[in-house]
């Protein structure tokens, strides 16, 4: 079946280091969304990418959608303790089915 | 505050029982989605309703059912509960029926089966 995998599953970084999570789909996606879930919290929508090769920035976060629309990445520059949480990508397949990735749990040590 | 309300926050029950989880979407949102999140797991899509009608179905067990009422609130019914059903159940809502809409999640209902 259709799957959206994320790597790494876990990442521990020192505060100030950069962090990247990668999202890979077995099928071409119509668009991709990113969500963040803080520990004990609920997923919160961050951004949506639609176009092939699209890059969007939100302060220290950079989101990229691959040229083939099968992969995406989220890069955080100079992590802070407030970045702690699990980051999920969610790919839209055939414009009618949103499949959430497996998530990357980020831990930031001060 | 996402504007999505889920009740109850916690539910403890026994195997074989039946429970109902409730969700009120954000004001103006017509779509409601249900997800299951087991410990350290991702989000498993269960079902979507749009304006009262079932719109999409995911990995929802036959023991589970849902509906969306005319006032747009939704209920997820879980029956013949098993230990493996213990999980966090999230409801999310979006403005329209398309899955390309950003989804706004509630705080979830934590279900524990003893």
Backbone of each chain as ProteinMPNN parsed JSONL, in Angstrom:
{"seq_chain_A": "XXXXXXXXXXXXXXXXXXXXXXXXXXXXXXXXXXXXXXXXXXXXXXXXXXXXXXXXXXXXXXXXXXXXXXXXXXXXXXXXXXXXXXXXXXXXXXXXXXXXXXXXXXXXXX", "coords_chain_A": {"N_chain_A": [[0.821, -1.196, 0.0], [0.201, 2.379, -0.1], [2.775, 4.33, 1.248], [4.318, 6.543, 3.554], [7.367, 7.363, 4.523], [9.56, 8.393, 7.135], [12.723, 9.641, 7.971], [15.346, 10.596, 10.217], [14.088, 8.23, 12.71], [14.364, 9.009, 15.315], [16.042, 11.824, 16.739], [18.641, 13.273, 18.442], [19.893, 16.312, 19.472], [22.301, 18.87, 20.211], [21.546, 21.959, 21.673], [21.443, 24.59, 19.377], [22.605, 23.256, 17.309], [22.021, 22.103, 13.925], [19.131, 20.552, 12.382], [17.631, 17.989, 10.462], [14.884, 16.447, 8.891], [13.67, 13.836, 6.844], [11.35, 12.985, 4.344], [9.788, 10.442, 2.62], [7.995, 9.187, -0.129], [6.242, 6.421, -1.58], [4.776, 6.865, -3.772], [3.84, 9.398, -6.181], [3.094, 12.609, -4.968], [0.36, 14.858, -4.481], [0.418, 17.119, -2.905], [2.253, 18.249, 0.0], [2.103, 18.264, 3.505], [3.213, 19.595, 6.628], [3.447, 18.841, 10.066], [3.659, 19.566, 13.588], [4.096, 17.979, 16.659], [4.04, 18.558, 19.941], [5.454, 17.131, 22.948], [3.002, 15.307, 24.645], [1.054, 16.779, 23.461], [-1.078, 17.893, 20.715], [-1.069, 17.321, 17.141], [0.055, 20.06, 15.191], [-0.602, 22.114, 12.503], [1.907, 23.119, 10.252], [2.834, 23.908, 7.632], [2.169, 23.918, 4.057], [3.175, 22.455, 1.028], [3.107, 22.679, -2.464], [4.028, 22.867, -5.129], [6.328, 21.373, -7.446], [9.667, 21.131, -6.424], [9.407, 23.239, -4.67], [10.281, 25.625, -2.178], [9.962, 26.707, 1.104], [10.109, 29.057, 3.784], [10.052, 29.425, 7.312], [10.952, 31.441, 9.586], [13.412, 29.935, 11.393], [12.961, 27.524, 10.17], [13.076, 25.519, 7.278], [11.405, 24.328, 4.529], [11.138, 21.855, 2.027], [10.09, 20.655, -1.13], [10.416, 17.894, -3.148], [11.687, 17.605, -6.546], [10.502, 15.572, -8.017], [8.238, 15.27, -6.628], [8.009, 13.31, -4.681], [9.341, 13.31, -2.378], [10.289, 15.089, 0.592], [11.627, 17.608, 2.763], [12.457, 18.859, 6.018], [14.196, 21.356, 7.51], [15.817, 22.543, 10.325], [17.411, 25.308, 11.514], [19.959, 26.011, 13.826], [18.893, 24.81, 16.378], [16.489, 25.122, 19.052], [15.397, 24.704, 22.462], [12.697, 24.855, 22.413], [12.008, 23.663, 20.075], [11.601, 21.034, 20.439], [9.89, 17.983, 19.897], [7.653, 15.938, 17.897], [7.915, 15.637, 14.48], [5.831, 15.506, 11.767], [5.364, 14.567, 8.414], [2.872, 14.809, 5.877], [1.473, 13.35, 3.206], [-0.362, 14.073, 0.274], [-2.246, 11.967, -1.628], [-3.356, 11.258, -4.845], [-5.07, 13.408, -4.687], [-7.049, 13.004, -2.776], [-6.472, 11.618, -0.477], [-4.879, 11.781, 2.506], [-1.846, 10.921, 3.747], [-0.158, 10.249, 6.633], [3.217, 10.557, 7.621], [5.701, 8.535, 9.303], [6.901, 9.97, 11.283], [9.342, 12.016, 12.994], [11.074, 12.142, 15.91], [12.269, 14.759, 17.748], [14.764, 15.638, 20.001], [16.129, 18.096, 22.019], [19.01, 19.07, 23.572], [19.959, 21.228, 26.194]], "CA_chain_A": [[0.0, 0.0, 0.0], [0.938, 3.641, -0.133], [3.44, 4.612, 2.505], [5.157, 7.728, 3.665], [8.364, 7.059, 5.54], [10.389, 9.505, 7.558], [13.973, 9.336, 8.646], [15.434, 9.456, 11.126], [12.948, 8.041, 13.606], [14.704, 9.834, 16.47], [17.244, 12.635, 16.591], [19.003, 14.059, 19.615], [20.877, 17.323, 19.098], [22.645, 19.884, 21.2], [20.95, 23.251, 21.322], [22.306, 25.354, 18.485], [22.912, 22.439, 16.14], [20.967, 22.025, 12.926], [18.376, 19.3, 12.352], [16.879, 17.758, 9.229], [14.1, 15.224, 8.77], [13.375, 13.557, 5.459], [10.063, 12.319, 4.14], [9.823, 9.783, 1.319], [6.766, 8.504, -0.497], [6.361, 5.407, -2.624], [4.037, 7.357, -4.935], [3.866, 10.84, -6.392], [2.158, 13.305, -4.089], [-0.239, 16.101, -4.988], [1.071, 18.136, -2.092], [2.743, 17.712, 1.263], [1.899, 19.112, 4.665], [4.057, 19.287, 7.783], [2.832, 19.086, 11.36], [4.521, 19.381, 14.744], [3.378, 17.543, 17.849], [4.84, 18.671, 21.156], [5.192, 16.032, 23.883], [1.735, 15.439, 25.351], [0.156, 17.684, 22.752], [-1.705, 17.421, 19.493], [-0.393, 17.827, 15.942], [-0.268, 21.423, 14.779], [-0.226, 22.348, 11.11], [2.983, 24.084, 10.048], [2.939, 24.459, 6.288], [1.81, 23.055, 2.945], [3.928, 22.679, -0.201], [2.3, 22.172, -3.578], [4.732, 22.83, -6.414], [7.574, 20.63, -7.574], [10.85, 21.921, -6.119], [9.063, 24.407, -3.85], [10.984, 25.847, -0.914], [9.321, 27.733, 1.929], [10.819, 29.276, 5.049], [9.371, 30.024, 8.454], [12.004, 31.766, 10.55], [14.55, 29.016, 11.323], [12.534, 26.295, 9.515], [13.057, 25.523, 5.822], [10.688, 23.179, 4.004], [11.423, 21.665, 0.619], [9.345, 19.61, -1.812], [11.29, 17.395, -4.192], [11.325, 17.838, -7.947], [9.617, 14.492, -8.458], [7.081, 15.292, -5.723], [7.949, 12.063, -3.921], [10.045, 13.475, -1.124], [10.27, 16.416, 1.179], [12.5, 17.722, 3.93], [12.309, 19.976, 6.945], [15.495, 21.672, 8.106], [15.774, 23.57, 11.367], [18.722, 25.909, 11.761], [20.239, 26.447, 15.201], [17.761, 24.358, 17.176], [16.252, 25.631, 20.397], [14.652, 23.71, 23.249], [11.28, 24.952, 22.021], [11.787, 22.871, 18.86], [11.37, 19.649, 20.84], [8.595, 17.435, 19.515], [7.671, 15.007, 16.779], [7.558, 16.297, 13.233], [5.192, 14.605, 10.813], [4.94, 15.013, 7.1], [1.633, 14.163, 5.454], [1.415, 13.482, 1.761], [-1.669, 13.937, -0.359], [-2.181, 11.03, -2.749], [-4.538, 11.296, -5.716], [-5.864, 14.577, -4.254], [-8.158, 12.719, -1.867], [-6.072, 10.795, 0.654], [-3.714, 12.328, 3.194], [-1.16, 9.856, 4.478], [0.842, 10.786, 7.544], [4.476, 9.852, 7.751], [5.968, 7.843, 10.559], [7.316, 10.958, 12.272], [10.701, 12.101, 13.539], [11.051, 12.742, 17.244], [13.448, 15.591, 17.991], [15.083, 16.01, 21.377], [17.173, 19.115, 22.025], [19.637, 19.184, 24.89], [20.467, 22.589, 26.394]], "C_chain_A": [[0.859, 1.25, 0.0], [1.518, 3.924, 1.237], [4.222, 5.897, 2.413], [6.101, 7.495, 4.836], [9.158, 8.303, 5.877], [11.647, 8.97, 8.209], [14.646, 10.623, 9.077], [14.177, 9.32, 11.974], [13.122, 8.912, 14.844], [15.95, 10.654, 16.146], [17.44, 13.419, 17.878], [20.08, 15.046, 19.196], [21.156, 18.231, 20.282], [22.011, 21.189, 20.74], [21.936, 24.046, 20.468], [22.708, 24.576, 17.237], [21.733, 22.459, 15.167], [20.323, 20.64, 12.955], [17.639, 19.198, 11.018], [16.125, 16.442, 9.321], [13.658, 15.083, 7.327], [12.113, 12.697, 5.355], [10.08, 11.729, 2.729], [8.551, 8.988, 1.067], [7.026, 7.483, -1.599], [5.622, 5.847, -3.892], [4.143, 8.877, -5.024], [2.761, 11.498, -5.576], [1.607, 14.559, -4.766], [0.305, 17.293, -4.2], [1.575, 17.49, -0.812], [2.517, 18.74, 2.359], [2.872, 18.671, 5.759], [3.332, 19.702, 9.057], [3.877, 18.879, 12.455], [3.651, 18.986, 15.934], [4.329, 17.634, 19.039], [4.537, 17.489, 22.061], [3.912, 16.274, 24.675], [0.722, 16.315, 24.648], [-0.457, 17.059, 21.517], [-0.945, 17.968, 18.292], [-0.898, 19.217, 15.582], [0.261, 21.63, 13.373], [0.859, 23.418, 11.026], [2.904, 24.742, 8.673], [2.464, 23.439, 5.26], [2.639, 23.455, 1.723], [3.184, 22.003, -1.333], [3.119, 21.952, -4.852], [6.007, 22.009, -6.338], [8.755, 21.56, -7.303], [10.601, 23.11, -5.208], [9.864, 24.431, -2.553], [10.271, 26.967, -0.162], [10.073, 27.838, 3.245], [9.874, 29.889, 6.08], [10.44, 30.221, 9.517], [13.163, 30.775, 10.408], [14.195, 27.69, 10.621], [12.49, 26.483, 8.006], [12.44, 24.218, 5.346], [10.944, 23.089, 2.509], [10.594, 20.507, 0.085], [10.19, 19.175, -3.001], [10.76, 17.633, -5.595], [10.339, 16.8, -8.463], [8.349, 14.397, -7.613], [6.881, 13.944, -5.023], [8.671, 12.193, -2.588], [10.024, 14.921, -0.677], [11.225, 16.426, 2.368], [12.131, 18.947, 4.742], [13.659, 20.169, 7.626], [15.301, 22.773, 9.132], [17.201, 24.04, 11.623], [18.825, 26.325, 13.223], [19.078, 26.103, 16.132], [17.715, 25.008, 18.549], [15.425, 24.589, 21.151], [13.162, 23.74, 22.914], [10.964, 24.155, 20.755], [11.484, 21.409, 19.181], [9.971, 19.197, 20.433], [8.774, 16.421, 18.406], [7.157, 15.737, 15.546], [7.021, 15.253, 12.248], [5.043, 15.298, 9.464], [3.653, 14.265, 6.779], [1.482, 14.413, 3.966], [0.022, 13.247, 1.217], [-1.527, 13.085, -1.614], [-3.478, 11.119, -3.536], [-5.546, 12.367, -5.301], [-6.954, 14.247, -3.242], [-7.752, 11.922, -0.626], [-4.79, 11.354, 1.26], [-3.094, 11.233, 4.047], [-0.062, 10.464, 5.33], [2.08, 9.906, 7.555], [4.649, 9.282, 9.145], [6.483, 8.774, 11.653], [8.783, 10.875, 12.645], [10.619, 12.823, 14.871], [12.359, 13.465, 17.478], [13.574, 15.908, 19.47], [16.246, 16.988, 21.327], [17.706, 19.258, 23.44], [20.235, 20.579, 25.053], [21.974, 22.609, 26.628]], "O_chain_A": [[2.085, 1.183, 0.089], [0.844, 3.778, 2.256], [4.717, 6.285, 1.354], [5.679, 7.439, 5.991], [9.4, 9.157, 5.024], [11.618, 7.961, 8.913], [14.539, 11.639, 8.39], [13.308, 10.192, 11.955], [12.159, 9.481, 15.358], [16.804, 10.223, 15.372], [16.546, 14.126, 18.344], [21.088, 14.642, 18.617], [20.362, 18.341, 21.216], [21.955, 21.475, 19.544], [23.116, 24.156, 20.802], [23.104, 25.164, 16.23], [20.605, 22.786, 15.537], [20.893, 19.684, 13.482], [17.097, 20.18, 10.513], [16.67, 15.438, 9.779], [13.317, 16.064, 6.666], [11.864, 11.812, 6.173], [10.354, 12.436, 1.759], [8.09, 8.226, 1.918], [7.911, 7.66, -2.436], [5.82, 5.268, -4.96], [4.496, 9.546, -4.052], [1.638, 11.0, -5.509], [2.307, 15.228, -5.525], [0.612, 18.34, -4.77], [1.34, 16.304, -0.577], [2.719, 19.938, 2.157], [3.294, 17.515, 5.801], [2.697, 20.755, 9.124], [4.84, 18.132, 12.286], [2.604, 19.585, 16.18], [5.299, 16.882, 19.132], [3.462, 16.898, 21.955], [3.754, 17.321, 25.302], [-0.358, 16.568, 25.182], [-0.367, 15.85, 21.302], [-0.247, 18.975, 18.411], [-2.09, 19.512, 15.656], [1.427, 21.357, 13.087], [0.752, 24.479, 11.64], [2.908, 25.967, 8.557], [2.368, 22.247, 5.552], [2.787, 24.639, 1.42], [2.688, 20.887, -1.181], [2.921, 20.966, -5.563], [6.674, 21.957, -5.305], [8.839, 22.646, -7.877], [11.507, 23.916, -4.994], [10.09, 23.4, -1.921], [10.01, 28.035, -0.716], [10.604, 26.853, 3.758], [9.033, 30.733, 5.773], [10.788, 29.295, 10.25], [13.838, 30.783, 9.378], [15.058, 26.822, 10.494], [11.944, 27.467, 7.507], [12.895, 23.134, 5.713], [10.966, 24.101, 1.808], [10.417, 19.496, 0.765], [10.633, 20.017, -3.782], [9.564, 17.834, -5.808], [9.448, 17.115, -9.253], [7.493, 13.546, -7.856], [5.755, 13.498, -4.802], [8.617, 11.284, -1.76], [9.776, 15.839, -1.458], [11.58, 15.377, 2.905], [11.578, 19.923, 4.236], [14.192, 19.246, 8.242], [14.697, 23.806, 8.845], [18.086, 23.235, 11.915], [17.9, 26.913, 13.783], [18.371, 26.988, 16.614], [18.735, 25.388, 19.124], [14.828, 23.701, 20.542], [12.457, 22.751, 23.114], [9.798, 23.988, 20.398], [11.147, 20.634, 18.285], [8.995, 19.929, 20.6], [9.894, 16.086, 18.023], [6.102, 16.37, 15.573], [7.681, 14.258, 11.947], [4.649, 16.462, 9.386], [3.383, 13.207, 7.349], [1.375, 15.558, 3.526], [-0.684, 12.335, 1.648], [-0.791, 13.429, -2.539], [-4.567, 11.063, -2.964], [-6.743, 12.226, -5.547], [-7.723, 15.136, -2.876], [-8.607, 11.586, 0.194], [-3.747, 11.394, 0.607], [-3.732, 10.689, 4.949], [0.851, 11.113, 4.818], [1.996, 8.679, 7.505], [3.841, 9.523, 10.042], [6.498, 8.401, 12.826], [9.387, 9.803, 12.617], [10.157, 13.961, 14.953], [13.431, 12.863, 17.417], [12.632, 16.379, 20.108], [17.246, 16.728, 20.657], [16.958, 19.529, 24.38], [20.934, 21.064, 24.163], [22.556, 23.678, 26.814]]}, "seq_chain_B": "XXXXXXXXXXXXXXXXXXXXXXXXXXXXXXXXXXXXXXXXXXXXXXXXXXXXXXXXXXXXXXXXXXXXXXXXXXXXXXXXXXXXXXXXXXXXXXXXXXXXXXXXXXXXXXXXXX", "coords_chain_B": {"N_chain_B": [[-5.041, 27.234, 21.214], [-6.919, 25.127, 19.252], [-9.543, 25.189, 18.521], [-10.978, 22.939, 18.119], [-12.893, 20.635, 19.82], [-12.676, 17.93, 22.005], [-14.228, 15.292, 23.732], [-14.551, 12.566, 26.076], [-11.557, 13.651, 27.888], [-10.041, 11.668, 28.988], [-10.479, 8.134, 29.173], [-11.302, 5.232, 30.758], [-11.728, 1.832, 30.56], [-13.033, -1.521, 30.263], [-12.093, -4.638, 28.662], [-14.128, -5.748, 25.959], [-16.109, -3.9, 26.287], [-18.041, -0.961, 25.247], [-17.516, 2.247, 23.872], [-18.01, 5.793, 23.409], [-16.664, 8.419, 21.635], [-16.416, 11.93, 21.435], [-16.569, 14.747, 19.233], [-16.266, 18.143, 18.487], [-16.099, 20.226, 15.771], [-13.991, 22.971, 14.576], [-15.454, 26.2, 14.433], [-17.332, 26.69, 11.573], [-15.964, 24.811, 10.079], [-16.368, 22.023, 7.937], [-15.548, 19.444, 7.597], [-14.658, 16.467, 9.33], [-12.164, 14.525, 10.785], [-10.966, 11.378, 11.947], [-8.396, 9.983, 13.926], [-6.094, 7.472, 15.013], [-3.649, 7.112, 17.478], [-1.204, 5.195, 18.594], [1.006, 4.259, 21.313], [4.044, 5.854, 20.878], [3.694, 5.75, 18.165], [2.813, 6.598, 14.779], [0.287, 8.616, 13.166], [-2.683, 7.094, 12.544], [-4.979, 7.1, 10.07], [-8.453, 7.0, 10.37], [-11.196, 7.618, 9.577], [-13.152, 9.918, 7.576], [-15.542, 12.518, 7.663], [-17.704, 14.601, 5.828], [-19.683, 17.312, 5.939], [-21.773, 15.796, 7.029], [-21.73, 13.437, 5.6], [-20.072, 10.333, 4.919], [-16.767, 10.558, 3.816], [-14.184, 9.606, 3.307], [-12.377, 6.598, 3.928], [-10.192, 4.997, 6.133], [-7.909, 2.914, 7.8], [-9.965, 1.614, 9.408], [-11.411, -0.398, 11.859], [-13.923, -3.0, 11.76], [-15.29, -3.075, 14.099], [-15.41, -0.53, 14.857], [-17.138, 2.547, 14.43], [-18.456, 5.54, 12.968], [-20.07, 8.77, 12.962], [-21.431, 11.797, 11.62], [-23.196, 14.518, 12.744], [-26.133, 16.653, 12.085], [-25.481, 19.137, 13.25], [-22.838, 19.182, 12.857], [-21.067, 18.083, 14.684], [-19.179, 15.19, 15.652], [-19.151, 11.675, 16.286], [-17.286, 8.929, 17.478], [-17.584, 5.57, 17.639], [-16.586, 2.861, 19.519], [-16.49, -0.552, 19.786], [-16.75, -3.782, 21.461], [-14.266, -3.8, 22.801], [-10.715, -4.205, 22.79], [-7.532, -5.001, 24.287], [-5.561, -3.961, 22.664], [-6.707, -1.725, 21.583], [-6.195, 0.398, 23.132], [-5.171, 3.654, 23.109], [-4.398, 6.954, 21.834], [-6.895, 8.964, 20.666], [-7.476, 11.089, 18.1], [-9.324, 13.84, 16.91], [-9.783, 15.782, 14.034], [-10.375, 18.8, 12.207], [-11.369, 20.404, 9.149], [-11.779, 23.056, 6.752], [-13.055, 22.478, 4.295], [-14.057, 19.754, 2.081], [-11.948, 18.555, 0.803], [-8.914, 16.692, 0.999], [-6.702, 18.216, 0.881], [-6.744, 20.324, 2.513], [-5.516, 22.194, 5.306], [-5.391, 20.591, 8.477], [-6.938, 20.822, 11.639], [-6.284, 19.94, 14.841], [-7.834, 18.374, 17.686], [-7.395, 18.057, 21.283], [-7.394, 15.41, 21.829], [-8.551, 12.121, 22.895], [-7.693, 10.052, 25.447], [-7.674, 6.686, 25.543], [-7.893, 3.979, 27.648], [-7.645, 0.583, 28.014], [-8.465, -1.874, 30.252]], "CA_chain_B": [[-6.333, 26.558, 21.144], [-7.24, 24.875, 17.845], [-10.973, 25.366, 18.288], [-11.596, 21.613, 18.028], [-13.135, 20.147, 21.176], [-12.891, 16.502, 22.125], [-14.572, 14.795, 25.058], [-13.824, 13.046, 27.248], [-10.091, 13.704, 27.73], [-9.549, 10.345, 29.362], [-11.516, 7.116, 29.289], [-10.761, 3.942, 31.196], [-12.796, 0.848, 30.514], [-12.558, -2.908, 30.254], [-12.248, -5.353, 27.397], [-15.492, -6.13, 25.633], [-17.036, -2.778, 26.454], [-18.269, -0.039, 24.133], [-17.37, 3.653, 24.268], [-18.266, 6.802, 22.386], [-15.828, 9.607, 21.713], [-17.139, 13.034, 20.816], [-15.727, 15.801, 18.662], [-16.898, 19.327, 17.892], [-15.093, 20.861, 14.911], [-13.857, 24.424, 14.602], [-16.597, 26.895, 13.87], [-17.239, 26.884, 10.134], [-15.374, 23.656, 9.401], [-17.37, 21.043, 7.547], [-14.959, 18.101, 7.605], [-14.101, 15.918, 10.559], [-11.326, 13.342, 10.593], [-10.598, 10.645, 13.159], [-7.107, 9.317, 13.863], [-5.652, 6.711, 16.179], [-2.21, 7.196, 17.697], [-0.767, 4.308, 19.666], [2.22, 4.729, 21.973], [5.214, 5.977, 20.015], [3.34, 5.462, 16.782], [2.322, 7.702, 13.979], [-1.153, 8.849, 13.123], [-3.389, 6.198, 11.64], [-6.248, 7.684, 9.663], [-9.569, 6.067, 10.505], [-12.35, 7.946, 8.746], [-13.461, 11.33, 7.393], [-16.892, 12.916, 7.314], [-17.826, 15.949, 5.287], [-21.056, 17.816, 5.925], [-22.705, 14.743, 7.392], [-21.586, 12.229, 4.793], [-18.761, 9.711, 4.935], [-16.016, 11.038, 2.659], [-13.037, 8.734, 3.06], [-12.199, 5.591, 4.952], [-8.834, 4.497, 6.26], [-7.773, 1.604, 8.436], [-10.915, 1.537, 10.511], [-11.886, -1.753, 12.114], [-15.379, -3.163, 11.674], [-15.828, -2.838, 15.446], [-15.471, 0.928, 15.041], [-18.018, 3.256, 13.496], [-18.52, 6.97, 13.249], [-21.079, 9.523, 12.251], [-21.409, 13.249, 11.795], [-24.572, 14.951, 12.936], [-26.473, 17.907, 11.388], [-24.767, 20.309, 13.792], [-21.466, 18.908, 12.413], [-20.229, 17.361, 15.62], [-19.003, 13.809, 15.229], [-18.91, 10.683, 17.324], [-16.595, 7.703, 17.091], [-18.021, 4.49, 18.506], [-15.664, 1.73, 19.549], [-17.181, -1.62, 20.501], [-16.001, -5.03, 21.712], [-12.917, -3.271, 22.972], [-9.598, -5.107, 23.072], [-6.384, -4.315, 24.904], [-4.834, -3.253, 21.615], [-7.4, -0.488, 21.217], [-5.676, 1.469, 23.979], [-4.477, 4.61, 22.238], [-4.875, 8.335, 21.836], [-7.746, 9.156, 19.502], [-7.573, 12.496, 17.74], [-10.245, 14.346, 15.916], [-9.304, 16.991, 13.369], [-11.377, 19.361, 11.3], [-10.894, 21.307, 8.105], [-12.849, 23.9, 6.239], [-13.796, 21.888, 3.178], [-14.004, 18.306, 2.027], [-10.731, 18.05, 0.203], [-7.848, 16.327, 1.927], [-5.592, 19.156, 0.731], [-6.925, 21.409, 3.472], [-4.851, 22.015, 6.609], [-6.266, 20.022, 9.484], [-6.767, 21.382, 12.979], [-6.505, 18.808, 15.727], [-8.222, 18.545, 19.071], [-6.421, 17.597, 22.266], [-7.418, 13.962, 21.87], [-9.116, 11.335, 23.995], [-6.819, 8.919, 25.758], [-8.468, 5.512, 25.892], [-7.124, 2.902, 28.28], [-8.424, -0.642, 28.183], [-7.854, -2.68, 31.322]], "C_chain_B": [[-6.759, 26.402, 19.68], [-8.695, 25.147, 17.524], [-11.714, 24.057, 18.138], [-11.705, 21.055, 19.445], [-13.417, 18.66, 21.17], [-13.236, 16.158, 23.568], [-14.824, 13.302, 25.001], [-12.323, 13.116, 26.981], [-9.473, 12.345, 28.019], [-10.734, 9.394, 29.513], [-10.833, 5.811, 29.675], [-11.92, 2.957, 31.223], [-12.19, -0.541, 30.386], [-12.758, -3.538, 28.872], [-13.7, -5.767, 27.213], [-16.507, -5.016, 25.713], [-17.141, -1.933, 25.187], [-18.156, 1.384, 24.661], [-17.686, 4.554, 23.09], [-17.402, 8.017, 22.652], [-16.502, 10.707, 20.91], [-16.188, 14.12, 20.341], [-16.597, 16.925, 18.122], [-15.862, 20.051, 17.061], [-14.996, 22.355, 15.158], [-15.089, 25.04, 13.955], [-16.381, 27.121, 12.377], [-16.636, 25.727, 9.373], [-16.439, 22.611, 9.128], [-16.857, 19.603, 7.611], [-14.45, 17.732, 8.982], [-13.349, 14.641, 10.228], [-11.081, 12.694, 11.954], [-9.285, 9.897, 12.921], [-6.878, 8.529, 15.156], [-4.131, 6.833, 16.275], [-1.859, 6.316, 18.889], [0.562, 4.811, 20.192], [3.387, 4.713, 20.997], [4.93, 5.629, 18.562], [2.897, 6.728, 16.065], [0.819, 7.805, 14.047], [-1.791, 7.935, 12.09], [-4.759, 6.796, 11.337], [-7.357, 6.638, 9.747], [-10.683, 6.388, 9.513], [-12.531, 9.457, 8.661], [-14.939, 11.503, 7.069], [-16.873, 14.352, 6.811], [-19.292, 16.302, 5.201], [-22.08, 16.696, 6.121], [-22.548, 13.435, 6.645], [-20.179, 11.654, 4.947], [-18.023, 10.074, 3.661], [-14.855, 10.106, 2.306], [-12.886, 7.781, 4.237], [-10.755, 5.124, 4.953], [-8.842, 3.124, 6.883], [-8.706, 1.465, 9.635], [-11.461, 0.122, 10.637], [-13.411, -1.806, 12.02], [-16.05, -2.919, 13.018], [-15.996, -1.344, 15.73], [-16.444, 1.518, 14.035], [-18.058, 4.72, 13.898], [-19.71, 7.575, 12.538], [-20.886, 11.003, 12.513], [-22.857, 13.722, 11.769], [-24.839, 16.278, 12.217], [-25.779, 19.142, 11.953], [-23.26, 20.184, 13.582], [-20.567, 18.275, 13.477], [-20.202, 15.886, 15.194], [-18.783, 12.916, 16.435], [-18.234, 9.462, 16.714], [-16.979, 6.648, 18.113], [-17.068, 3.309, 18.383], [-16.327, 0.631, 20.368], [-16.303, -2.861, 20.615], [-14.525, -4.725, 21.915], [-11.912, -4.347, 23.36], [-8.454, -4.299, 23.656], [-5.638, -3.451, 23.877], [-5.494, -1.971, 21.149], [-6.964, 0.679, 22.093], [-4.82, 2.394, 23.128], [-5.007, 6.012, 22.509], [-5.663, 8.522, 20.55], [-7.908, 10.655, 19.276], [-8.687, 12.717, 16.74], [-9.601, 15.593, 15.318], [-10.42, 17.525, 12.49], [-10.699, 20.235, 10.263], [-12.098, 21.992, 7.481], [-13.725, 23.195, 5.209], [-13.583, 20.379, 3.156], [-12.712, 17.732, 1.492], [-9.652, 17.77, 1.225], [-6.635, 17.25, 1.796], [-5.711, 20.332, 1.683], [-6.097, 21.155, 4.727], [-5.852, 21.499, 7.637], [-5.912, 20.578, 10.852], [-7.208, 20.321, 13.978], [-7.001, 19.243, 17.106], [-7.145, 17.981, 19.98], [-6.404, 16.082, 22.419], [-8.162, 13.383, 23.059], [-8.19, 10.155, 24.22], [-7.667, 7.777, 26.283], [-7.563, 4.429, 26.452], [-8.047, 1.726, 28.521], [-7.727, -1.523, 29.207], [-8.223, -4.151, 31.17]], "O_chain_B": [[-6.939, 27.386, 18.961], [-9.043, 25.319, 16.356], [-12.941, 24.046, 18.038], [-10.717, 21.012, 20.178], [-14.278, 18.18, 20.433], [-12.62, 16.664, 24.506], [-15.273, 12.804, 23.968], [-11.871, 12.671, 25.925], [-8.508, 11.932, 27.376], [-11.827, 9.787, 29.919], [-9.91, 5.351, 29.004], [-12.958, 3.216, 31.832], [-10.969, -0.701, 30.402], [-13.5, -3.022, 28.037], [-14.403, -6.09, 28.171], [-17.641, -5.167, 25.257], [-16.436, -2.155, 24.203], [-18.635, 1.694, 25.752], [-17.638, 4.138, 21.932], [-17.406, 8.573, 23.751], [-17.081, 10.461, 19.851], [-15.152, 14.381, 20.953], [-17.552, 16.682, 17.384], [-14.831, 20.459, 17.596], [-15.822, 22.932, 15.864], [-15.684, 24.465, 13.043], [-15.362, 27.679, 11.969], [-16.772, 25.653, 8.152], [-17.298, 22.342, 9.968], [-17.645, 18.659, 7.672], [-13.89, 18.558, 9.704], [-13.837, 13.789, 9.485], [-11.0, 13.375, 12.976], [-9.083, 9.271, 11.881], [-7.389, 8.87, 16.223], [-3.42, 6.677, 15.282], [-2.17, 6.641, 20.035], [1.181, 5.688, 19.589], [3.68, 3.694, 20.372], [5.837, 5.255, 17.819], [2.648, 7.769, 16.674], [0.166, 7.17, 14.875], [-1.47, 8.001, 10.903], [-5.587, 6.973, 12.231], [-7.207, 5.522, 9.248], [-11.07, 5.541, 8.707], [-12.117, 10.191, 9.559], [-15.513, 10.732, 6.299], [-16.126, 15.197, 7.305], [-20.053, 15.664, 4.474], [-23.117, 16.663, 5.459], [-23.16, 12.432, 7.009], [-19.21, 12.4, 5.088], [-18.557, 9.929, 2.561], [-14.588, 9.857, 1.13], [-13.218, 8.107, 5.377], [-10.169, 4.886, 3.897], [-9.668, 2.276, 6.546], [-8.254, 1.222, 10.754], [-11.912, -0.477, 9.661], [-14.094, -0.795, 12.178], [-17.237, -2.596, 13.076], [-16.633, -0.948, 16.705], [-16.553, 1.03, 12.91], [-17.732, 5.081, 15.029], [-20.285, 6.974, 11.63], [-20.263, 11.405, 13.495], [-23.63, 13.365, 10.88], [-23.903, 16.953, 11.788], [-25.516, 20.093, 11.217], [-22.495, 21.006, 14.085], [-19.412, 17.961, 13.191], [-21.082, 15.41, 14.476], [-18.288, 13.357, 17.473], [-18.554, 9.027, 15.608], [-16.731, 6.808, 19.308], [-16.786, 2.827, 17.286], [-16.69, 0.855, 21.523], [-15.266, -2.977, 19.962], [-13.656, -5.32, 21.278], [-12.204, -5.258, 24.134], [-8.411, -3.074, 23.536], [-5.156, -2.362, 24.189], [-4.895, -1.206, 20.392], [-7.325, 1.825, 21.824], [-3.855, 1.956, 22.5], [-5.929, 6.215, 23.299], [-5.149, 8.265, 19.462], [-8.404, 11.385, 20.135], [-8.947, 11.898, 15.859], [-8.952, 16.364, 16.024], [-11.307, 16.777, 12.079], [-9.597, 20.74, 10.476], [-13.247, 21.582, 7.65], [-14.952, 23.292, 5.236], [-13.01, 19.802, 4.08], [-12.412, 16.557, 1.702], [-9.489, 18.51, 2.195], [-5.652, 17.088, 2.517], [-4.876, 21.236, 1.667], [-5.987, 20.011, 5.168], [-7.01, 21.917, 7.661], [-4.742, 20.778, 11.177], [-8.352, 19.867, 13.963], [-6.648, 20.306, 17.618], [-6.116, 17.491, 19.516], [-5.51, 15.528, 23.059], [-8.375, 14.043, 24.075], [-7.932, 9.363, 23.314], [-8.298, 7.886, 27.334], [-6.594, 4.016, 25.815], [-9.096, 1.858, 29.152], [-6.557, -1.872, 29.055], [-7.802, -4.98, 31.977]]}, "name": "protein", "num_of_chains": 2, "seq": "XXXXXXXXXXXXXXXXXXXXXXXXXXXXXXXXXXXXXXXXXXXXXXXXXXXXXXXXXXXXXXXXXXXXXXXXXXXXXXXXXXXXXXXXXXXXXXXXXXXXXXXXXXXXXXXXXXXXXXXXXXXXXXXXXXXXXXXXXXXXXXXXXXXXXXXXXXXXXXXXXXXXXXXXXXXXXXXXXXXXXXXXXXXXXXXXXXXXXXXXXXXXXXXXXXXXXXXXXXXXXXXX"}
